Amino acid sequence: MKSALARYESLLSWIDPRSQDQASWISNYLHRKGHGSLLGSYSLLGSDPEKLVPELHAQLHDPASREIIRAMRGAWYVKKHRESNDRPVNFQLPGKIAEELNKIAKDREISRTQALKQVVTDTARETRKDRSKTLRTVKKLRENLKNLRQKKLESEGIRNRIINDLSELLIQEVISNCRFKATIGPIKDDELNEATEESTQGLLTERISIIDKELSRMRLLGSGVTSIREHLTQLVTK
């Protein structure tokens, strides 16, 4: 039997036979789980913790007892892990803060420690929510700024194309005027005065329509830009 149980002795390697605190925890755990019989003749009151391991060792032959001991070992490791990561901290609270903490604890019907823990937890949660909201706001602002920059580039592109189109039209008008003068010669002022207002207006209207059609992009700049038709109309009426 001894050689057969040797393979299970590691289930008890976590127990310190000199620790009264651990022995008390093991006794309380087994009684709380309804497995106090595994303690055998071991009695918590006045018992030597070194007597606990032999009593548990005697139970290793039973598969059900081994599973209980294995679960108890896991619970002990969880307990120690929590203690190592959640060590108590002692500090002094200012009088006014201590009073407020007492009020919170009284209103919630909990201890001061629990009240302080809840306050810190709630504050941390709200801080994370605010940080998340701020990050979303910053992301949205960056996207809006990116869109504005893109629109600016598009507007500049449209403006540049319009300027180029106007330059080309101006060159065409200059070339046409030069060809006209080269063909028929310069026109005297008195000859210009003989041209009827009706014929001049008709030619201007026709030319304006052609230019408006070629500069359709100007409508993209919005209502703040005076159209070519308005400019030429104003010149005619002066």
C-alpha positions in Angstrom: 0.0 0.0 0.0 2.9 2.3 0.8 4.4 2.1 -2.7 1.0 2.5 -4.2 0.3 5.7 -2.3 3.8 7.2 -3.1 2.6 8.4 -6.5 -0.1 10.6 -4.8 2.1 12.1 -2.1 2.7 15.2 -4.3 -0.9 16.1 -3.5 0.2 17.0 0.0 3.5 18.7 -0.9 1.9 22.2 -0.7 1.1 21.8 3.0 3.6 23.3 5.5 3.6 21.0 8.6 4.8 23.9 10.7 2.1 26.4 9.7 -0.7 26.7 12.2 -2.5 29.2 10.0 -2.5 26.8 7.0 -3.7 24.0 9.2 -6.5 26.1 10.4 -7.5 27.0 6.9 -7.4 23.4 5.8 -9.6 22.3 8.7 -12.1 25.1 8.1 -12.2 24.4 4.4 -12.9 20.6 4.8 -15.6 21.3 7.5 -17.2 24.0 5.3 -17.3 21.6 2.3 -18.7 18.8 4.4 -15.5 16.7 4.3 -14.4 17.0 7.9 -14.0 13.2 8.1 -10.8 13.5 6.1 -9.1 15.1 9.2 -9.4 11.8 11.1 -8.4 12.2 14.7 -6.8 15.6 14.1 -8.5 18.3 16.2 -8.0 21.9 15.5 -8.0 22.9 19.2 -4.6 22.3 20.7 -3.4 20.1 17.9 0.0 20.1 16.4 -0.1 21.1 12.7 2.5 18.4 12.0 -0.2 15.8 12.8 -2.4 17.0 10.0 -0.3 15.7 7.1 -0.3 12.0 8.3 -4.1 12.1 8.7 -4.6 13.3 5.1 -1.9 10.9 3.8 -4.0 8.1 5.2 -6.8 9.1 2.9 -4.8 9.0 -0.3 -5.9 5.4 -1.0 -9.5 6.7 -1.7 -10.0 8.3 -5.2 -12.8 10.5 -3.9 -10.6 11.8 -1.1 -7.8 12.5 -3.6 -10.1 14.6 -5.7 -11.2 16.5 -2.5 -7.5 17.1 -1.6 -6.7 18.2 -5.2 -9.6 20.7 -5.2 -8.5 22.0 -1.8 -4.9 22.5 -3.1 -6.3 24.5 -6.0 -8.4 26.7 -3.6 -5.3 27.3 -1.5 -3.3 28.4 -4.5 -6.1 30.8 -5.6 -6.2 32.2 -2.0 -2.4 32.9 -2.0 -2.5 34.4 -5.5 -5.3 36.8 -4.5 -3.4 37.7 -1.3 -0.2 38.4 -3.3 -2.0 40.6 -5.8 -4.4 42.4 -3.4 -2.3 43.2 -0.3 -3.9 45.5 2.3 -2.6 49.0 2.4 -2.6 51.2 5.5 -3.0 55.0 5.1 -4.5 57.9 7.0 -7.5 59.8 5.6 -8.0 63.5 6.3 -10.7 64.1 8.9 -13.3 65.5 6.4 -12.7 62.6 4.0 -13.0 60.1 6.8 -16.4 61.6 7.7 -17.6 61.4 4.2 -16.5 57.8 4.0 -18.3 57.0 7.2 -21.5 58.5 5.7 -21.2 56.4 2.5 -20.6 53.2 4.5 -23.6 54.0 6.7 -25.9 54.8 3.8 -24.9 51.6 2.0 -24.9 49.5 5.2 -21.4 48.2 4.5 -18.0 48.5 6.2 -15.7 51.5 5.6 -13.3 49.2 3.8 -16.0 48.0 1.4 -17.3 51.5 0.9 -13.8 52.8 0.1 -13.3 49.9 -2.4 -16.7 50.7 -4.1 -15.8 54.4 -4.3 -12.4 53.6 -5.9 -13.9 51.0 -8.2 -16.7 53.4 -9.3 -14.3 56.2 -9.9 -12.0 54.0 -11.9 -14.9 52.9 -14.0 -16.1 56.5 -14.7 -12.5 57.5 -15.5 -12.3 54.7 -18.1 -15.6 55.8 -19.6 -14.5 59.4 -19.8 -11.2 58.4 -21.3 -13.0 56.3 -23.9 -15.4 59.1 -24.7 -12.5 61.5 -25.0 -10.7 59.2 -27.4 -13.9 58.9 -29.5 -14.2 62.7 -29.6 -10.6 63.1 -30.7 -11.0 60.5 -33.4 -14.1 62.2 -34.7 -12.3 65.6 -34.7 -9.4 64.1 -36.6 -11.7 62.6 -39.2 -13.5 66.0 -39.6 -10.1 67.7 -40.0 -9.1 65.2 -42.6 -12.3 65.7 -44.5 -11.9 69.5 -44.3 -8.3 69.2 -45.7 -9.6 67.0 -48.5 -12.3 69.5 -49.4 -9.8 72.3 -49.3 -7.6 70.4 -51.8 -10.5 69.7 -54.0 -11.6 73.4 -53.9 -8.0 74.5 -54.8 -8.0 72.0 -57.6 -11.3 73.4 -59.0 -10.0 77.0 -58.6 -6.8 76.2 -60.4 -8.7 74.6 -63.3 -11.0 77.6 -63.6 -8.0 80.0 -63.6 -6.4 77.9 -66.3 -9.7 77.9 -68.3 -10.0 81.7 -68.0 -6.4 82.2 -69.0 -7.0 80.1 -72.1 -10.2 82.0 -72.9 -8.4 85.3 -72.5 -5.6 84.2 -74.8 -8.2 83.1 -77.4 -9.9 86.5 -77.2 -6.6 88.3 -77.6 -5.7 86.1 -80.6 -9.1 86.6 -82.1 -8.8 90.4 -81.7 -5.3 90.5 -83.2 -6.4 88.4 -86.2 -9.4 90.6 -86.7 -7.3 93.8 -86.6 -4.7 92.2 -88.9 -7.4 91.2 -91.4 -9.4 94.5 -91.6 -7.0 96.9 -89.9 -7.6 99.1 -86.9 -11.1 100.5 -86.3 -11.5 104.2 -85.7 -13.7 105.4 -82.8 -16.2 107.0 -85.1 -16.6 103.7 -86.9 -17.2 101.9 -83.6 -19.9 104.4 -82.7 -21.7 103.5 -85.9 -22.3 100.0 -84.6 -25.8 99.7 -83.3 -26.4 98.8 -79.7 -28.7 96.0 -80.8 -26.1 94.2 -82.8 -23.4 94.7 -80.1 -25.7 93.3 -77.5 -26.6 90.3 -79.6 -22.9 89.4 -80.2 -22.1 89.8 -76.5 -25.0 87.6 -75.4 -23.9 84.9 -77.8 -20.3 85.1 -76.6 -21.3 85.1 -72.9 -23.3 81.9 -73.5 -20.3 80.2 -75.0 -18.0 81.3 -72.1 -20.6 80.3 -69.5 -20.8 76.8 -71.0 -17.1 76.4 -71.1 -16.7 77.6 -67.4 -19.4 75.4 -65.9 -17.0 74.5 -63.0 -17.4 78.0 -61.6 -20.8 76.9 -60.2 -19.0 74.5 -57.8 -17.4 77.5 -56.0 -20.8 78.6 -54.7 -22.9 81.7 -54.8 -20.2 84.0 -53.6 -18.5 84.0 -57.0 -19.7 86.4 -59.6 -20.4 84.6 -62.9 -18.9 85.6 -66.3 -22.3 86.6 -67.5 -22.8 89.0 -64.6 -19.4 90.5 -65.2 -19.9 91.1 -68.9 -23.5 92.3 -68.4 -22.2 94.9 -65.9 -19.6 96.1 -68.5 -22.3 96.4 -71.2 -24.6 98.4 -69.0 -22.0 100.9 -68.0 
